[in-house]
Amino acid sequence: MIKKLFLFLIIVFLFLSGKADAFGILSPPYNQSNPNFNKLAMRVYNSGSPYTYTSGAYTYNAIPITTTMSGCKLISIIRRTQGFPKPAYWAIENYKICNGNIAEVKNTNMAGWDNLPKGIKPVINNTIQEARQYGKATANYYGYRIIVKTGAYVGTVFVYVLNGIKLEAMMRF
């Protein structure tokens, strides 16, 4: 009896320690189940401007983040569910679009300011100060890319923290 219980616990442990997103449970491919993601990504790619779209309980914010050195555009689309302001209820798709074709799509859950690596915060603060002086600024920190742009209102800056093409944090100061 004890051997069977022990064997059962080992099997459960091995099953649960496997990569959950391989089953599509924790990180579903939103762009495959919801065509609005791909349409919005291509719209932002073609226009170069952010776009907001509302459909039912969902609000989609499509944001052009940056252009890579090879000319590809990185675009993030954030789908918020009405009535749920916390990021846990957001679906985020990150696109890399090259020559009018979707080259790569990755979904993510934003880490937010509190969950970023501790050493990155001073880099973000320095990049914000530089952007306030020059209008925009970028920095790199151990695989993370920090992009800061000034807003239309004096003193407002938007901070985007990327890990590869994945949007890890987005803040406004």
Secondary structure, 3 states (H helix, E strand, C coil): CHHHHHHHHHHHHHHHHCCHHHHCCCCCCHHHHCCHHHHHHHHHHHHCCCEEEEECCEEEEEEEEEECCCCCEEEEEEEEECCCCCHHHEEEEEEEEECCEEEEEEEECCCCHHHCCCCHHHHHHHHHHHHHHHCEEEEEECCEEEEEEECCCCCCEEEEEEECCEEEEEEEC
